[in-house]
Amino acid sequence: MPVTTTRWLAEYAWLPEHAEPTPDVLIEVDEGRITAVTPLLGAHGPDAGVDVYADAVPLPGLTVPGLANAHSHAFHRALRGRTHGGRGDFWTWRDQMYGVADRLDPDTYLALARAVYAEMALAGVTCAGEFHYLHHRPDGGTYDDPNEMGAALVEAAAHAGIRLTLLDTCYLTSTVDGQALAGPQRRFGDGDASRWAQRAGAFQPTDAHVRVGAAVHSVRAVPADQLSTVAEWAGERQAPLHVHLSEQPAENDECRAVHGRSPTALLAEHGVLGPNTTAVHTTHPTSADLTLLADSRTGVCLCPTTERDLADGIGPARLMAEAGIRLSLGSDSHAVIDLFEEARAVELDERLRTRRRGHFTPVDLLTAASSAGHAALGWADAGRIAVGARADLVTVRLDSARTAGVPPVGTFFAATAADVEQVVVDGRLVVAKGRHLSVDVPAESSAAIEAVTPR
Ligand SMILES: [Zn+2]
């Protein structure tokens, strides 16, 4: 990747604690970090006669911090547009997803994930959280390197130019009452949580763009008496810990039938909740669940485009925010990869539910899509255009068919991923003029998907 110019002059930049974007901001970058942020206040800009910032590269449009996609299953991208022919629900979709999972190996997954992460870069995503459970061979046997699939994902992110938090997922059973994994699920399992911990602990990539965290797949997939093993593994490392939570009412019902309590209460009892934990979805919590999440300072990652695609329901985002739960966003199944769409859905879904407008400010949506997401993935120094932060800069056109005439503060209600013009990740230029500099995303996506989809 080319080393970027160290001085950018943003037509507008969205700075921390500002209710709306600031015009004419000089952003200086060195060694992948932001070293100075100077609003020019009209005094020294290109229109001010003497232009003392002539060497700065202009960034027309709105520059926002790097966006974080806090919940990804890269291989689900292969299902986009293929699961909409009939009726069906989350569970029938899951069977189709298993068909793809069955066909992936380290080479085909590298090719697919490289295209998916490059698609994310095109959408302004500078860091992804990969909730990874395709650990083993289709029959459940280990690869020569038991972390070969995880290594493929790390390499894919490097090719695509984005950072990755690999959330190594513990996935042991197929039901809340502990039935064994079968068929395509066999490759997800390590046998028990201590063997999961051993394998996950052996994966220690040293690349600067990657961080390893942990995940509990769900209360369906990790027996109650093994939850604390995963929680302790993450706690010892101060690593992010993610968990699918209450995406489906059926999960809540089964958990109550087997354990006599909600999934959230079960996780709380076994030490899974806490400030480094992110609950993904949380579409169907009780008010007691929300209190447990808030009191433990657990975050929630909403995935609205997936939740709508899978007919999951609408999570109570406003209630969560009022309880002080920090919200992040993920494109999850990648039915859509567009963090602008995820962000505005948080507000728009709440409008549909309540038939009222104005639940979240534009800054709330930006925060969920940027700094809160990076923090949920263990990169607390990213997601802000501020001195000392990682130099992730995403520039959005304000002159496209969608954004023309839109005030910059309204960008999250108007722009799509297609309006992202330039992306800088850790000071390196990854996307320029709306094109990825090293991956031909359409060509590589179609080839990689063709290789792994059943005909
Ligand atoms: Zn998921």
Residues whose N, C-alpha, C, O or C-beta is under 5 A from the ligand:
A	BS01	ZN	D332
